Amino acid sequence: APITEPSHLAMLSGIAPFRSGIVSNGTDLGERPALAWHSFVKEGYLAAGFVAGFPLHGKYGWGQGIHVWDDDFGGIPGVQSLSMLKLYNQFFLKEHALRERSAALVLTRAERWLRAHRDENTFTFVHFYDAHGPYQSPSNADLGTPQAGEPLPLPAYWPARDREIRDVEWLKRAYQAEVADVDAAVGRLLDALGPTLDNTIVVVTADHGESYTEHGYYFDHGDNLYDPSLRVPLV
C-alpha cells in the first residue's frame, strides 16, 4: 500500500492491507496481536517506538502492547498531554493538530532510550517522516520558492506557499535534500547504539516511495500502484 498507516501495519504484522482492512490513514487499528513487538515483549525484550508522523499516532491504537510509544510531537515534552489539547486531538481531529515532527526531535528521545538500555535486550522502532511532502528540509531554507512558469498539480494537502512552487527540478532537489537529512539521522541512530551495534540487527526500510512526475503524478503518493510509490529500500 503506497500510504503510511496501511503500509506500516503490513510491514509490522505481515498482514496485507486487503486482509487487515486498514486502507487509509487516520483509521483505528483495533486489537492487533500480530504486531511485531508483541513477540519481542513475550520473549522478555523491552520494546519502544518513536514516531514522527500523525498516521502512527497512539490515538489510532499504535501503542498497544509496547512499553514505550513516543508520539509527543510538541517541541516541549508534555504540552500535548494537557487536557484540552489532548481532547482536541483525540476527538475533534481525524489527523492531528501537529502533523509531524522532525528527525531531530525523534532522535532526542530515541537516543536517550537506546543509551539507557544498552545492557538489555530491546526492540526499538524509530520512524522518520522528513522525506515527505511538503519538502521543507532546513538545507532548502535559503533557496526561496521559485514561482516562474506554469502551475504544477501539486498535492492539495501542501500549504499554499509550497503549492506555488513551479520548478520541477527545484522540487526534485528539495526531496533529495530531505532524503539526505534522513540518511544523516540514521547515522546518528547507529552512533547512539555505540558498542552494542555489533550485537544488534538493524533494518532500514520505508513505507512507500514518491513520484516525481511519472505517469503525470506530481510529487505525491497514495493514488496509484506504480513503481515510484511501491519500490522501497530494504537494508
Protein Blocks (a to p, Z undefined) as FASTA:
>chain_A
ZZfklmmmmmmnopafklnopabghiaebjafkbmklmmmmnopacddddfbfklgfklo
pmgoiabdcfbfbfbghjlmpmklmmmmmmmpmkbfblbdcfklmmmmmmmmmmmmmmpc
cddddddfklccddfbfklmmnopafedcdddddfkbcfklmmpccfklmmmmmmmmmmm
mmmmmmmmmmmnmmmlmmcccddddfbdcdfkgghiahiahjaccfklmpccdZZ
